[in-house]
Amino acid sequence: IIGWIDGQKSYFHDRFAVGRYEPPIDNMQDWFLISARQDDGYTELEFSRNFTTCDNESRDIDLLADTSRIVYSWNDELPTVTQNSDRSETYTFRQHQNQESASINLLGGLPNPPQIPSDAKSFTVKDENVAVPDKDTTYWCKGVRLSDIIDSYDEVKYIVKFSPSITPGNEGYVHHMLVYICDGLEESDLGPGGECDDQSDAINYCLGELLIAAWAIGGSDFIYPDNVGYPIGGPDGREYAVIELHYNNPKETAGIVDSSGLKFTYLETPREHNAGILFMGHSVVKTMIIPPNAANYTISAFCSENCTTQFLPTDGIRIFANMLHTHLAGTGLTLSVIRENDDGEYQEIRPVEKNLQYDFNFQQTNHLMEEITVLPGDILLLRCYYNTRGRSGVTIGGESTNEEMCLAFPVYYPRVEMNSCASFPIFDQLLSFVLQDVPAEYQESFAVFQYDLSGPTIQAVLNQLEWNEQQINSFEEKLYQTGTQIAFCR
């Protein structure tokens, strides 16, 4: 799109770009100007387009419920318009001096987000003046007593919005934040916090309890629909909250002080449905392995039919929003519902969310275009796609952004007592891979996997291979297609 206002006349063109030169006008004009105005030195153009234009020259990209990358530029000098003898116009542009880009999900927000009532209140769970360690990856955990930060916590509250509160200047260091609520913390757990691995067993147990918010880099506010709220507090409410904050500091910069966290907006009146958030995907373990040189390596994880049968009500749950999460090698994710048909075969019903244009720096909890029902006995299947071209060794699962994750955070109602649901492979097909695809001189070294599955051992053994296409495809098949996975839920 190129548009501008010259005096009382506005100009607006649907154009296309295939190179670094002036975009020509498209023969099919599929973008339409709604309004144009100038105010206080700004030009504002409002325009629209169908999701699918059916451009017969294939110059338009369909607008899907995934990540779109917007490239935009502007200039302070107006184009020159020349009137031709045939009444057509020729436009001469100067190169734009201001250029930006952004990632956005054009269909991922509520069409008409509800206004937050004037009587809404808020509380914040955050770190306090943390001296961020000068190392690549830090997971920082802090516990708080909810009655200390929420008035009248003995009465049920209903969260209707949560928002990131990032210390200015630290946006590049705060990778993700999760907030859980639980019981069982001691007074000693309520201090300034520290690295999660150094905290008490009670703090670390809380990290698998009831998740009330998940936020990651690039995300913005999440607003619940006007008929849904997340209940906390009351006579049976959990007493404590723990925030887990991942600091990503690849340059190991010293002197960073951070007080980031999540702000929760709540009401004291109930809504029609009580929401829950599910932690779902591949267990974060070193045995999640992605070979180097892979263009589209696929890892699958699932929430099993046994788990949904055990925890879901007869009418099931309805997913209305979701956040997808991988690290730097991730290029796409798909979360789907699998259901058994009358013939006893499992079939994919439909995707919950499909994003094949995943952007690590834009991880937003997106509202779905329509709610998806998950019934007892259904399977939630998460597929994650990775590109490791240019990496010299295997990538393993873990907390660092140079390691990988494969996770989803469905937001649903009614809330159930299942907090997390994940899976991981047990390497029952590894011997077949070794005998068929590993050179004889390396085969004996793979025996170490029978008793040592630590990260360094996995990397040392698997990095002996050159990882050709046959080995990559075979490894993926034997771990995630024909191999057995163990599923667990709590």
C-alpha positions as CSV (number, residue, x, y, z in Angstrom):
1,I,0.0,0.0,0.0
2,I,1.2,3.5,-0.8
3,G,-1.0,6.5,0.2
4,W,-0.7,10.2,1.0
5,I,-2.8,13.4,1.3
6,D,-2.0,16.4,-0.9
7,G,-4.2,19.3,0.1
8,Q,-7.8,18.2,-0.1
9,K,-7.1,15.1,-2.2
10,S,-6.0,11.7,-1.0
11,Y,-4.1,9.1,-3.0
12,F,-4.2,5.4,-2.3
13,H,-2.8,2.5,-4.3
14,D,-2.7,-1.3,-3.9
15,R,0.8,-2.2,-5.0
16,F,3.1,-5.2,-4.9
17,A,6.8,-5.6,-4.2
18,V,9.2,-8.2,-5.7
19,G,12.4,-6.4,-5.3
20,R,14.1,-3.3,-3.8
21,Y,12.6,-0.8,-6.2
22,E,9.4,1.3,-6.4
23,P,6.5,-1.1,-6.1
24,P,4.3,-1.0,-9.2
25,I,0.5,-0.6,-9.0
26,D,-1.3,-3.9,-8.9
27,N,-3.7,-4.6,-11.8
28,M,-6.2,-5.8,-9.2
29,Q,-7.0,-3.2,-6.6
30,D,-8.0,-5.3,-3.5
31,W,-7.2,-2.8,-0.7
32,F,-9.8,-0.1,-0.2
33,L,-9.4,3.3,1.5
34,I,-11.9,4.0,4.2
35,S,-10.7,7.3,5.5
36,A,-7.7,9.7,5.2
37,R,-6.9,12.6,7.5
38,Q,-4.0,14.7,8.7
39,D,-3.6,15.9,12.3
40,D,-0.7,17.6,14.1
41,G,1.9,16.5,11.5
42,Y,0.6,12.9,11.2
43,T,-1.1,11.3,8.2
44,E,-3.6,8.6,9.1
45,L,-5.0,6.2,6.5
46,E,-7.6,3.6,7.4
47,F,-8.1,0.8,4.8
48,S,-9.5,-2.7,4.5
49,R,-9.1,-5.9,2.5
50,N,-10.8,-9.3,2.3
51,F,-8.8,-12.1,4.1
52,T,-8.6,-13.8,0.7
53,T,-8.6,-11.7,-2.4
54,C,-8.4,-14.3,-5.1
55,D,-5.9,-12.2,-7.0
56,N,-5.4,-14.1,-10.2
57,E,-1.8,-13.1,-10.4
58,S,-1.1,-14.4,-6.9
59,R,0.3,-11.1,-5.7
60,D,-1.7,-11.0,-2.4
61,I,-0.9,-13.1,0.6
62,D,-4.0,-14.6,2.4
63,L,-4.5,-13.1,5.9
64,L,-4.4,-16.0,8.3
65,A,-4.6,-16.4,12.1
66,D,-0.8,-16.6,12.4
67,T,2.1,-14.1,12.5
68,S,2.2,-11.5,9.8
69,R,5.3,-9.4,9.2
70,I,4.5,-5.8,8.5
71,V,7.1,-3.6,6.7
72,Y,6.4,0.1,6.6
73,S,8.2,3.3,5.6
74,W,7.4,7.0,5.3
75,N,8.9,10.2,4.0
76,D,8.2,13.9,4.8
77,E,8.3,14.9,1.1
78,L,5.1,14.4,-0.9
79,P,5.3,12.5,-4.2
80,T,5.1,14.5,-7.4
81,V,1.9,13.9,-9.4
82,T,2.1,14.5,-13.2
83,Q,-1.1,14.7,-15.3
84,N,-0.7,12.9,-18.6
85,S,-2.5,13.8,-21.9
86,D,-4.6,10.6,-21.6
87,R,-5.8,11.8,-18.2
88,S,-3.8,9.2,-16.4
89,E,-1.3,10.2,-13.6
90,T,2.4,9.5,-13.2
91,Y,3.8,9.4,-9.7
92,T,7.4,10.2,-8.7
93,F,8.6,9.2,-5.3
94,R,11.7,10.0,-3.3
95,Q,13.3,7.2,-1.4
96,H,11.7,6.9,2.1
97,Q,14.1,7.8,4.8
98,N,12.2,6.2,7.6
99,Q,11.7,2.4,7.6
100,E,10.4,0.0,10.3
101,S,9.0,-3.5,10.6
102,A,6.9,-5.4,13.1
103,S,5.3,-8.7,13.7
104,I,1.5,-8.9,14.4
105,N,-1.3,-11.4,14.4
106,L,-4.0,-9.6,12.5
107,L,-6.7,-12.0,13.6
108,G,-5.5,-12.8,17.1
109,G,-7.3,-10.2,19.1
110,L,-10.9,-9.9,20.4
111,P,-12.9,-8.2,17.6
112,N,-14.5,-6.0,20.3
113,P,-12.5,-6.1,23.5
114,P,-14.7,-5.4,26.5
115,Q,-14.2,-2.2,28.4
116,I,-12.7,-2.8,31.9
117,P,-15.3,-1.6,34.4
118,S,-14.4,1.5,36.5
119,D,-14.6,-0.5,39.7
120,A,-11.8,-2.9,38.7
121,K,-8.8,-3.2,41.0
122,S,-5.3,-4.6,40.3
123,F,-2.3,-6.3,41.9
124,T,1.2,-7.0,40.6
125,V,3.4,-10.0,41.1
126,K,7.0,-8.9,40.3
127,D,10.6,-9.0,41.1
128,E,12.1,-6.2,43.2
129,N,15.5,-4.7,42.2
130,V,17.0,-8.0,41.0
131,A,20.7,-7.7,40.1
132,V,20.4,-9.8,36.9
133,P,23.4,-12.3,36.8
134,D,25.9,-11.6,34.0
135,K,25.4,-15.0,32.4
136,D,23.5,-16.3,29.4
137,T,20.4,-17.7,31.1
138,T,18.9,-17.1,34.5
139,Y,15.6,-18.4,35.9
140,W,14.6,-16.3,38.8
141,C,11.8,-17.3,41.2
142,K,10.1,-15.3,43.9
143,G,7.2,-16.2,46.3
144,V,4.6,-13.8,47.6
145,R,1.6,-14.1,50.0
146,L,-1.4,-13.1,48.0
147,S,-3.2,-11.6,51.0
148,D,-0.4,-9.1,51.3
149,I,-1.0,-7.6,47.8
150,I,-4.8,-8.2,47.3
151,D,-7.4,-6.6,49.5
152,S,-10.0,-8.9,51.1
153,Y,-8.4,-12.0,49.6
154,D,-10.7,-14.2,51.7
155,E,-13.4,-13.2,49.1
156,V,-13.2,-14.6,45.5
157,K,-11.8,-12.3,42.9
158,Y,-12.0,-12.6,39.1
159,I,-9.0,-11.7,36.9
160,V,-10.2,-10.1,33.6
161,K,-6.8,-8.9,32.3
162,F,-3.1,-9.3,32.8
163,S,-0.4,-7.1,31.4
164,P,3.4,-7.2,31.3
165,S,5.2,-4.6,33.5
166,I,8.7,-4.5,32.2
167,T,11.4,-2.3,33.7
168,P,12.1,0.4,31.0
169,G,15.3,-0.6,29.1
170,N,15.1,-4.2,30.1
171,E,12.7,-5.3,27.3
172,G,15.5,-7.3,25.6
173,Y,16.4,-9.2,28.7
174,V,13.0,-10.4,30.0
175,H,12.3,-13.5,27.9
176,H,9.2,-14.9,29.6
177,M,7.2,-14.7,32.9
178,L,4.9,-17.4,34.4
179,V,2.9,-16.9,37.6
180,Y,1.6,-19.9,39.6
181,I,-0.5,-20.0,42.7
182,C,-0.2,-22.7,45.4
183,D,-0.2,-23.5,49.1
184,G,2.6,-24.7,51.3
185,L,5.2,-22.0,51.2
186,E,7.1,-21.0,54.3
187,E,7.9,-17.5,55.5
188,S,11.5,-18.0,54.3
189,D,10.2,-18.5,50.7
190,L,8.8,-14.9,50.7
191,G,12.0,-12.9,50.4
192,P,13.6,-11.3,47.4
193,G,13.8,-14.6,45.6
194,G,16.7,-16.1,43.7
195,E,17.7,-18.5,41.0
196,C,15.0,-21.1,40.8
197,D,17.3,-24.1,41.2
198,D,18.6,-22.7,44.5
199,Q,15.1,-22.2,45.9
200,S,13.2,-24.5,48.3
201,D,11.4,-27.6,47.3
202,A,8.1,-25.8,48.1
203,I,8.9,-23.0,45.6
204,N,9.9,-25.5,42.9
205,Y,6.8,-27.6,43.5
206,C,4.6,-24.5,43.1
207,L,6.0,-24.1,39.6
208,G,3.9,-27.1,38.5
209,E,0.7,-25.9,40.3
210,L,-2.1,-23.6,39.1
211,L,-0.9,-21.3,36.3
212,I,-2.7,-17.9,36.3
213,A,-0.7,-16.2,33.6
214,A,1.9,-16.9,30.8
215,W,3.7,-14.1,29.0
216,A,6.6,-14.2,26.6
217,I,8.7,-11.7,24.7
218,G,6.8,-9.5,22.3
219,G,3.5,-10.2,24.0
220,S,1.1,-7.4,25.1
221,D,-2.0,-7.3,27.4
222,F,-4.4,-10.2,27.5
223,I,-8.0,-9.4,28.0
224,Y,-10.6,-12.1,28.8
225,P,-13.9,-12.1,27.0
226,D,-16.7,-10.4,28.9
227,N,-18.3,-13.7,30.0
228,V,-15.1,-15.3,31.3
229,G,-12.9,-14.5,34.3
230,Y,-10.1,-16.3,36.2
231,P,-11.1,-16.9,39.9
232,I,-8.6,-16.6,42.7
233,G,-8.9,-16.2,46.4
234,G,-11.9,-17.0,48.6
235,P,-12.1,-19.5,51.5
236,D,-10.6,-22.3,49.3
237,G,-8.2,-20.0,47.3
238,R,-4.5,-20.8,47.2
239,E,-2.5,-18.6,49.5
240,Y,0.7,-17.9,47.6
241,A,2.0,-17.0,44.2
242,V,5.4,-17.7,42.6
243,I,6.7,-15.8,39.6
244,E,9.2,-17.5,37.4
245,L,11.1,-15.0,35.3
246,H,13.5,-16.0,32.5
247,Y,16.3,-13.5,32.0
248,N,18.0,-13.9,28.6
249,N,21.5,-12.2,28.7
250,P,23.5,-13.7,25.8
251,K,26.2,-11.0,26.0
252,E,26.5,-11.6,29.7
253,T,26.0,-7.9,30.5
254,A,26.7,-6.8,34.1
255,G,24.8,-4.1,36.0
256,I,21.3,-4.9,35.0
257,V,18.7,-4.2,37.7
258,D,15.2,-5.4,37.1
259,S,11.8,-5.1,38.8
260,S,9.6,-6.7,36.0
261,G,6.5,-8.6,36.6
262,L,2.8,-9.1,35.6
263,K,0.0,-6.8,36.6
264,F,-3.5,-8.4,37.1
265,T,-6.8,-6.5,36.8
266,Y,-9.7,-8.1,38.6
267,L,-13.3,-7.7,39.5
268,E,-15.2,-8.8,42.6
269,T,-18.3,-9.9,40.7
270,P,-18.3,-13.4,39.0
271,R,-18.7,-14.0,35.4
272,E,-20.5,-16.8,33.5
273,H,-17.4,-19.0,33.1
274,N,-14.3,-19.6,35.2
275,A,-11.1,-19.8,33.2
276,G,-8.0,-22.0,33.4
277,I,-4.6,-22.0,31.7
278,L,-3.0,-25.4,30.8
279,F,0.8,-25.9,30.6
280,M,1.0,-28.4,27.7
281,G,3.7,-29.8,25.3
282,H,7.0,-31.6,25.3
283,S,8.6,-32.0,28.8
284,V,11.5,-29.6,29.1
285,V,14.2,-32.2,29.2
286,K,17.7,-32.7,27.6
287,T,16.3,-35.7,25.7
288,M,14.4,-33.4,23.4
289,I,17.0,-33.6,20.5
290,I,17.1,-31.7,17.2
291,P,19.9,-32.6,14.8
292,P,21.9,-29.9,13.0
293,N,21.4,-29.1,9.3
294,A,17.6,-29.8,9.5
295,A,15.4,-27.5,7.5
296,N,12.0,-28.6,9.0
297,Y,12.6,-31.0,11.8
298,T,9.3,-31.9,13.5
299,I,8.8,-32.7,17.2
300,S,5.5,-33.8,18.5
301,A,4.1,-33.8,22.0
302,F,0.6,-34.6,23.3
303,C,-1.8,-34.5,26.2
304,S,-3.1,-38.1,26.2
305,E,-6.6,-39.5,26.1
306,N,-6.1,-40.9,29.5
307,C,-5.4,-37.4,30.9
308,T,-8.4,-35.8,29.3
309,T,-10.6,-38.7,30.4
310,Q,-9.4,-38.3,34.0
311,F,-9.7,-34.5,34.3
312,L,-12.2,-33.2,31.8
313,P,-16.0,-32.9,32.5
314,T,-18.5,-34.8,30.3
315,D,-19.2,-31.8,28.2
316,G,-15.5,-31.1,27.9
317,I,-13.7,-27.7,27.9
318,R,-13.7,-24.9,25.4
319,I,-10.4,-23.3,24.4
320,F,-10.8,-19.7,23.4
321,A,-7.2,-18.5,23.4
322,N,-3.7,-19.9,23.2
323,M,0.0,-19.0,23.3
324,L,2.6,-21.0,21.4
325,H,6.3,-21.1,22.6
326,T,9.6,-22.3,21.2
327,H,13.1,-20.8,21.2
328,L,15.3,-19.5,18.5
329,A,15.3,-22.5,16.1
330,G,11.4,-22.7,16.1
331,T,9.8,-21.7,12.8
332,G,6.2,-22.9,13.4
333,L,3.8,-24.8,15.6
334,T,0.4,-26.4,15.3
335,L,-1.9,-27.4,18.2
336,S,-4.7,-29.8,17.2
337,V,-7.5,-31.9,18.7
338,I,-7.5,-35.6,17.9
339,R,-10.7,-37.6,18.5
340,E,-11.6,-41.3,18.1
341,N,-14.2,-42.0,15.5
342,D,-16.9,-44.6,15.4
343,D,-14.5,-47.1,13.8
344,G,-12.0,-46.7,16.7
345,E,-9.6,-44.7,14.6
346,Y,-8.1,-41.4,15.8
347,Q,-8.5,-38.5,13.5
348,E,-7.5,-34.8,13.6
349,I,-10.7,-32.8,14.2
350,R,-9.3,-29.4,13.5
351,P,-6.4,-27.1,14.5
352,V,-6.7,-25.1,17.7
353,E,-4.0,-22.8,16.5
354,K,-1.7,-23.0,13.5
355,N,1.3,-20.6,13.1
356,L,3.8,-21.5,10.5
357,Q,5.3,-18.0,10.5
358,Y,6.4,-18.1,14.1
359,D,8.5,-15.2,15.3
360,F,10.5,-15.8,18.5
361,N,10.3,-12.0,19.3
362,F,6.5,-12.0,19.0
363,Q,4.9,-14.4,21.4
364,Q,1.4,-13.3,22.1
365,T,-1.6,-15.1,23.7
366,N,-4.0,-15.0,20.8
367,H,-7.8,-15.2,20.9
368,L,-9.1,-17.9,18.6
369,M,-11.6,-17.0,15.8
370,E,-14.0,-19.5,17.4
371,E,-13.9,-21.7,20.5
372,I,-12.7,-25.2,20.2
373,T,-14.2,-28.0,22.3
374,V,-12.0,-30.7,23.8
375,L,-13.9,-33.8,25.1
376,P,-12.9,-36.5,27.6
377,G,-10.9,-39.1,25.6
378,D,-9.6,-36.5,23.1
379,I,-5.9,-36.0,22.5
380,L,-4.2,-32.5,22.3
381,L,-1.4,-32.9,19.8
382,L,1.3,-30.2,19.5
383,R,3.7,-30.2,16.6
384,C,6.8,-27.9,16.6
385,Y,8.9,-27.3,13.5
386,Y,12.6,-26.3,13.7
387,N,15.3,-25.0,11.3
388,T,18.8,-25.8,12.5
389,R,20.7,-25.1,9.3
390,G,24.0,-23.4,10.2
391,R,24.2,-25.1,13.6
392,S,27.3,-27.2,14.1
393,G,25.9,-29.6,16.7
394,V,22.7,-31.1,18.0
395,T,20.2,-28.8,19.9
396,I,18.8,-30.2,23.1
397,G,15.8,-29.2,25.2
398,G,16.4,-26.8,28.0
399,E,15.9,-23.4,29.5
400,S,18.4,-21.4,27.4
401,T,17.2,-19.7,24.3
402,N,19.9,-21.6,22.4
403,E,18.3,-24.8,23.7
404,E,14.7,-25.6,22.7
405,M,11.2,-25.9,24.0
406,C,7.9,-27.1,22.4
407,L,5.0,-25.7,24.5
408,A,1.5,-24.4,24.3
409,F,-0.6,-22.5,26.8
410,P,-4.3,-23.0,26.0
411,V,-6.7,-20.7,27.8
412,Y,-10.1,-22.4,28.4
413,Y,-13.2,-22.8,30.5
414,P,-14.5,-24.3,32.7
415,R,-11.4,-24.6,34.8
416,V,-10.4,-28.2,35.7
417,E,-7.9,-29.6,38.2
418,M,-5.3,-30.5,35.5
419,N,-2.5,-27.9,35.7
420,S,0.0,-29.4,33.2
421,C,-0.1,-32.2,30.5
422,A,3.1,-33.2,28.7
423,S,5.0,-36.1,27.1
424,F,8.5,-37.2,26.1
425,P,10.0,-40.0,24.1
426,I,11.5,-43.1,25.8
427,F,14.0,-44.0,23.0
428,D,12.6,-47.5,22.4
429,Q,13.5,-47.2,18.7
430,L,17.0,-45.9,19.3
431,L,18.7,-49.2,18.7
432,S,17.0,-49.5,15.3
433,F,18.4,-46.0,14.4
434,V,21.9,-47.0,15.6
435,L,22.0,-50.2,13.6
436,Q,20.6,-48.7,10.4
437,D,22.0,-45.2,10.4
438,V,25.0,-44.9,12.6
439,P,28.5,-45.8,11.2
440,A,29.9,-48.9,12.8
441,E,32.8,-47.1,14.5
442,Y,30.3,-45.0,16.6
443,Q,27.7,-47.5,17.4
444,E,29.2,-48.7,20.7
445,S,29.3,-45.2,22.1
446,F,25.5,-45.1,22.0
447,A,25.3,-47.7,24.8
448,V,25.8,-44.8,27.2
449,F,22.2,-43.8,26.7
450,Q,21.1,-46.8,28.7
451,Y,22.3,-45.1,31.9
452,D,23.3,-41.5,31.2
453,L,20.9,-39.1,29.4
454,S,22.5,-35.8,30.6
455,G,22.9,-33.0,28.2
456,P,26.7,-33.2,27.8
457,T,26.6,-36.9,27.2
458,I,23.8,-36.6,24.6
459,Q,25.7,-33.9,22.7
460,A,29.1,-35.6,22.8
461,V,27.7,-38.9,21.4
462,L,25.3,-37.4,18.8
463,N,27.8,-34.8,17.6
464,Q,30.0,-37.6,16.3
465,L,27.6,-37.9,13.4
466,E,27.7,-35.7,10.3
467,W,23.9,-35.7,10.2
468,N,23.0,-36.2,6.6
469,E,19.4,-36.0,5.4
470,Q,18.8,-39.7,5.8
471,Q,20.0,-39.7,9.4
472,I,17.9,-36.6,10.2
473,N,14.7,-38.1,8.8
474,S,15.3,-41.5,10.4
475,F,16.0,-40.0,13.9
476,E,12.8,-37.9,13.7
477,E,10.7,-41.0,12.6
478,K,12.0,-43.3,15.3
479,L,11.6,-40.7,18.1
480,Y,8.5,-38.9,17.2
481,Q,6.5,-40.9,14.6
482,T,7.0,-44.6,15.4
483,G,8.7,-44.4,18.8
484,T,6.8,-44.5,22.1
485,Q,6.2,-41.4,24.3
486,I,5.2,-41.3,27.9
487,A,2.5,-38.8,28.8
488,F,1.8,-37.4,32.3
489,C,-0.5,-34.9,33.8
490,R,-1.1,-33.3,37.2
